[in-house]
Amino acid sequence: MKLTKDEKLFQQYQRGLLKEKRIVFTWQLSIAVIFFLSWEITSRFYIIDPLLFSSPTKIFELIITRISNGTMFSHISITLFETLLGFLIGTIGGVLIATSLWYSDRFANIMDPYLVIFNAMPKVALGPILIVALGPGYMSIIAMGFIISVIVTTLVVYRAFLEVDQNYTMVLRSFGATKSQIFKEAIFPAALPVMISTLKVNVGLSWVGVIVGEYLVSKQGLGYLIIYGFQVFDFTLVMSSLVIIAILAALMYKGVEKLEHWLIRHTK
C-alpha cells in the first residue's frame, strides 16, 4: 500500500525523534562511563585521595556485599518509603492548597505574604521542632520531606493556574459554567504540564528533606548510613549510600517521565 505524503512526513518525523533519543542516550551513557572510569583511575593513581573519595570498584563491592547479606535492603526500603510518602503528600498537598488559592482571591491575598515568608525560611532549621512535636520516628522525617516540597509546589502550581489564558474562562462563563466547571475543563488541564514539571523538581526536594531528616533523628536509612560512615571514617560506605540515592532518584525521575507521557496521551 502506497503511503501518502503526510504519512511519509510523519514516519520521517518519528524516525528523527527515535534517532535523537538514541543520540541523547548514547551521550548520557558515555558521560557516566567516562565519569566512573576517571574516578577509578584517579583514585588508583592517588591523584585524588582514595581514603576520602574511595573508588567505584570498592563502592560497588560494598553495595553487592551488603545486598547479598541483606543489611542494605532495610536501609533502602525505609528511605524509599519515607521519600515516596513525603513526595506524594507534598505534591498532592501543594496542588490542593494552590487550588484553594485559585478558588478564593481573598484567601490568596491573605496567604500571599505567609507563603513567601515560609518559602524563604530555612526548612532544615525546623527539623528539631518537628522531632520534638512528632517524635524521633518516621513521622518527623516524612514531615521534613513534605515541608520542603509543599510550598514550592503551591507557589508554582498557583502561578500556573493564574497564567492560563483568560479567553478560555471567558468563553466558559459565557455559557454559564460554574467556577468548578471552569477549573475542571480549562484551568486544570492547561496547568497540567507545569504540574508535571513540579513533580520532577519535587523528586530532588523530597530526597533532600528525607535525608536531612535521617541525619537528625534516624537510626536506619541511607541518611543514617552517611552519618555513621562519617563517624567511623568509612567513606566507602558514605559514597555507596550517595550512589544508591542517585540511582533511586534517577529511577523516580524516570517514573515521573513515564507518568508525563501517559498523561499527555490520555488528556489529548
Secondary structure, DSSP 4 states (H G I P E B T S, - for coil): -PPPHHHHHHHHHHHHHHHHHHHHHHHHHHHHHHHHHHHHHHHHTTSS-HHHH--HHHHHHHHHHHHHTTTTHHHHHHHHHHHHHHHHHHHHHHHHHHHHHHH-HHHHHHHHHHHHHHHHS-GGGGHHHHHHHH-SSHHHHHHHHHHHHHHHHHHHHHHHHHTS-HHHHHHHHHTT--HHHHIIIIIHHHHHHHHHHHHHHHHHHHHHHHHHHHHHT-SSSHHHHHHHHHHTT-HHHHHHHHHHHHHHHHHHHHHHHHHHHHHHHH--
